[in-house]
Amino acid sequence: MKDLKSQASRNTTPGKGGLTPEIQSRIGHQLRAMYDDVVRQGVPERFAELIKKLDTPGGTPQDQSNGGSNDNNGRD
């Protein structure tokens, strides 16, 4: 851990406390790789179904078999 701190302090501009272009580039590449992985996973089916329900006219879900309860499991 000390080695990383000393390396970071050598690579930054004194007095500015910023990151070097090399470190910024590494962070950028890692963030892009993580983002690409998330995008490849797609939208889970349950979310797609929820979006469809919310897109129906009135914005209310079609499945309201509990008589309009607010799903508090009998608690008031």
Residue frames as a rotation matrix with the C-alpha (Angstrom) as fourth column:
MET 1
0.573 0.819 0.000 0.00
0.819 -0.573 0.000 0.00
0.000 0.000 -1.000 0.00
LYS 2
0.405 -0.502 -0.764 2.83
0.150 -0.788 0.597 2.39
-0.902 -0.356 -0.244 0.83
ASP 3
-0.604 -0.689 0.402 4.38
0.469 0.101 0.878 1.62
-0.645 0.718 0.262 -2.54
LEU 4
-0.063 0.669 0.740 1.20
0.977 -0.111 0.183 2.70
0.205 0.734 -0.647 -4.36
LYS 5
0.820 0.374 -0.432 1.01
0.496 -0.842 0.213 5.94
-0.284 -0.389 -0.876 -2.38
SER 6
0.064 -0.876 -0.479 4.65
0.087 -0.473 0.877 6.77
-0.994 -0.098 0.046 -2.99
GLN 7
-0.632 -0.239 0.737 4.29
0.709 0.206 0.674 5.95
-0.313 0.949 0.039 -6.70
ALA 8
0.349 0.846 0.403 1.17
0.917 -0.398 0.042 8.12
0.195 0.355 -0.914 -6.94
SER 9
0.737 -0.080 -0.671 2.87
0.277 -0.870 0.409 11.00
-0.616 -0.487 -0.619 -5.18
ARG 10
-0.372 -0.926 -0.055 5.81
0.237 -0.152 0.960 10.81
-0.897 0.344 0.276 -7.60
ASN 11
-0.609 0.149 0.779 3.52
0.791 0.196 0.580 10.79
-0.066 0.969 -0.237 -10.64
THR 12
0.521 0.853 0.037 1.31
0.854 -0.521 -0.013 13.74
0.008 0.039 -0.999 -9.68
THR 13
-0.019 -0.463 0.886 2.08
0.365 -0.828 -0.425 17.38
0.931 0.316 0.185 -10.12
PRO 14
-0.596 -0.244 -0.765 3.21
0.798 -0.078 -0.598 18.88
0.086 -0.967 0.241 -6.80
GLY 15
-0.904 0.232 -0.359 0.68
-0.041 -0.883 -0.467 21.27
-0.425 -0.407 0.808 -5.31
LYS 16
-0.563 0.728 -0.391 -2.18
-0.752 -0.255 0.608 20.31
0.342 0.637 0.691 -7.63
GLY 17
-0.533 0.327 0.780 -3.18
-0.491 0.632 -0.600 16.94
-0.689 -0.703 -0.176 -6.15
GLY 18
0.404 0.720 -0.564 -4.45
-0.875 0.124 -0.468 15.75
-0.267 0.682 0.681 -9.54
LEU 19
0.502 -0.180 0.846 -3.99
0.161 0.980 0.114 12.52
-0.850 0.079 0.521 -11.41
THR 20
-0.550 -0.752 -0.365 -1.46
-0.324 -0.210 0.922 12.08
-0.770 0.625 -0.128 -14.15
PRO 21
0.016 0.540 -0.842 -2.68
-0.997 -0.051 -0.052 11.51
-0.071 0.840 0.537 -17.71
GLU 22
-0.676 -0.325 -0.661 -1.47
-0.422 0.907 -0.014 7.89
0.604 0.269 -0.750 -17.45
ILE 23
-0.933 0.361 0.009 -3.60
0.169 0.459 -0.872 7.21
-0.319 -0.812 -0.489 -14.36
GLN 24
-0.233 0.880 -0.415 -6.60
-0.621 -0.463 -0.632 8.98
-0.748 0.111 0.654 -15.91
SER 25
-0.215 0.083 -0.973 -6.21
-0.923 0.309 0.230 6.83
0.320 0.948 0.011 -19.01
ARG 26
-0.922 -0.151 -0.355 -6.08
-0.043 0.954 -0.296 3.62
0.384 -0.257 -0.887 -16.97
ILE 27
-0.684 0.728 -0.028 -9.20
0.010 -0.029 -1.000 4.60
-0.729 -0.684 0.012 -15.05
GLY 28
-0.117 0.640 -0.760 -10.95
-0.883 -0.417 -0.216 5.48
-0.455 0.645 0.614 -18.30
HIS 29
-0.498 -0.131 -0.857 -10.11
-0.653 0.707 0.271 2.12
0.570 0.695 -0.438 -19.88
GLN 30
-0.977 0.126 -0.169 -11.31
0.205 0.758 -0.619 0.22
0.050 -0.640 -0.767 -16.81
LEU 31
-0.468 0.855 -0.224 -14.55
-0.266 -0.378 -0.887 2.18
-0.843 -0.355 0.404 -16.64
ARG 32
-0.142 0.387 -0.911 -15.20
-0.989 -0.088 0.117 1.57
-0.035 0.918 0.395 -20.35
ALA 33
-0.763 -0.191 -0.617 -14.58
-0.286 0.957 0.058 -2.16
0.579 0.220 -0.785 -19.91
MET 34
-0.872 0.486 -0.058 -17.00
0.251 0.342 -0.906 -2.31
-0.420 -0.804 -0.420 -16.97
TYR 35
-0.253 0.802 -0.541 -19.63
-0.618 -0.564 -0.548 -0.31
-0.744 0.196 0.638 -18.86
ASP 36
-0.356 0.061 -0.932 -19.32
-0.874 0.331 0.356 -2.54
0.330 0.942 -0.064 -21.93
ASP 37
-0.952 -0.018 -0.305 -19.79
0.078 0.951 -0.300 -5.62
0.295 -0.310 -0.904 -19.75
VAL 38
-0.622 0.771 -0.140 -22.96
0.067 -0.126 -0.990 -4.19
-0.780 -0.625 0.027 -18.21
VAL 39
-0.152 0.557 -0.817 -24.35
-0.885 -0.445 -0.138 -3.23
-0.440 0.702 0.560 -21.63
ARG 40
-0.646 -0.167 -0.745 -23.69
-0.585 0.736 0.342 -6.75
0.491 0.656 -0.573 -22.97
GLN 41
-0.957 0.281 0.067 -25.74
0.147 0.675 -0.723 -8.26
-0.249 -0.682 -0.688 -20.14
GLY 42
-0.599 0.772 0.215 -28.90
0.171 -0.139 0.975 -6.58
0.783 0.621 -0.049 -21.39
VAL 43
-0.398 0.584 0.708 -32.08
-0.862 -0.501 -0.072 -5.84
0.313 -0.639 0.703 -19.48
PRO 44
-0.969 0.093 0.227 -33.33
-0.026 0.882 -0.471 -8.64
-0.244 -0.463 -0.852 -17.17
GLU 45
-0.650 0.758 0.051 -36.71
0.424 0.306 0.852 -10.05
0.631 0.576 -0.521 -18.22
ARG 46
-0.046 0.684 -0.728 -38.43
0.995 -0.032 -0.093 -8.92
-0.087 -0.729 -0.679 -15.00
PHE 47
-0.481 -0.164 -0.861 -37.41
0.228 -0.972 0.057 -5.31
-0.847 -0.169 0.505 -15.68
ALA 48
-0.988 0.144 -0.052 -38.61
-0.081 -0.200 0.977 -5.54
0.130 0.969 0.209 -19.28
GLU 49
-0.358 0.908 -0.218 -41.98
0.778 0.419 0.469 -6.82
0.517 -0.002 -0.856 -18.02
LEU 50
-0.088 0.281 -0.956 -42.21
0.814 -0.533 -0.232 -4.02
-0.574 -0.798 -0.182 -15.47
ILE 51
-0.810 -0.256 -0.527 -41.46
-0.060 -0.859 0.509 -1.43
-0.583 0.444 0.680 -18.14
LYS 52
-0.821 0.567 0.075 -44.20
0.243 0.227 0.943 -2.92
0.517 0.792 -0.324 -20.35
LYS 53
-0.086 0.820 -0.566 -46.68
0.985 0.154 0.074 -2.69
0.148 -0.551 -0.821 -17.46
LEU 54
-0.217 -0.064 -0.974 -45.74
0.519 -0.852 -0.060 0.90
-0.827 -0.519 0.218 -16.76
ASP 55
-0.959 -0.179 -0.219 -46.09
-0.093 -0.533 0.841 1.78
-0.267 0.827 0.494 -20.45
THR 56
-0.488 0.852 0.190 -49.74
0.843 0.404 0.354 0.64
0.225 0.333 -0.916 -20.52
PRO 57
-0.259 0.461 0.849 -52.35
0.043 -0.872 0.487 3.42
0.965 0.162 0.206 -20.60
GLY 58
0.789 0.545 0.285 -52.84
-0.196 -0.217 0.956 4.80
0.583 -0.810 -0.064 -17.10
GLY 59
-0.127 -0.973 0.192 -49.45
-0.626 -0.071 -0.776 3.52
0.769 -0.219 -0.600 -15.99
THR 60
0.177 0.225 0.958 -50.99
-0.937 0.336 0.095 0.90
-0.300 -0.915 0.271 -13.69
PRO 61
-0.858 -0.513 0.014 -49.88
-0.494 0.833 0.251 -2.72
-0.140 0.209 -0.968 -13.64
GLN 62
-0.218 0.792 -0.570 -52.37
-0.650 0.318 0.691 -5.25
0.728 0.521 0.445 -15.03
ASP 63
-0.187 0.068 -0.980 -51.92
0.413 0.911 -0.016 -7.69
0.891 -0.408 -0.198 -12.12
GLN 64
-0.677 0.052 0.734 -53.86
-0.613 -0.592 -0.523 -6.27
0.407 -0.804 0.433 -9.17
SER 65
-0.176 0.605 -0.776 -55.39
0.071 0.795 0.603 -9.46
0.982 0.051 -0.183 -7.81
ASN 66
-0.674 -0.147 -0.724 -55.15
0.689 0.226 -0.688 -8.38
0.265 -0.963 -0.051 -4.16
GLY 67
0.294 0.953 -0.073 -58.09
0.929 -0.266 0.259 -5.96
0.227 -0.144 -0.963 -4.32
GLY 68
0.507 -0.102 0.856 -56.11
0.131 -0.972 -0.194 -2.73
0.852 0.211 -0.480 -4.31
SER 69
0.882 -0.251 -0.400 -54.13
0.426 0.061 0.902 -3.46
-0.202 -0.966 0.161 -1.15
ASN 70
0.750 -0.661 0.020 -50.94
-0.612 -0.705 -0.359 -1.52
0.251 0.257 -0.933 -0.69
ASP 71
0.479 -0.549 -0.685 -49.08
0.141 0.818 -0.557 -4.80
0.866 0.170 0.470 0.02
ASN 72
-0.115 -0.507 0.854 -48.48
-0.820 -0.437 -0.370 -4.17
0.561 -0.743 -0.365 3.68
ASN 73
-0.594 -0.150 -0.791 -49.21
0.035 0.977 -0.211 -7.82
0.804 -0.153 -0.575 4.56
GLY 74
0.228 0.839 -0.495 -52.15
0.637 0.256 0.727 -6.96
0.737 -0.481 -0.476 6.79
ARG 75
-0.368 -0.422 -0.829 -50.29
0.903 -0.374 -0.211 -4.35
-0.221 -0.826 0.518 8.80
ASP 76
0.599 0.628 0.497 -51.86
0.707 -0.706 0.041 -0.92
0.377 0.326 -0.867 9.22
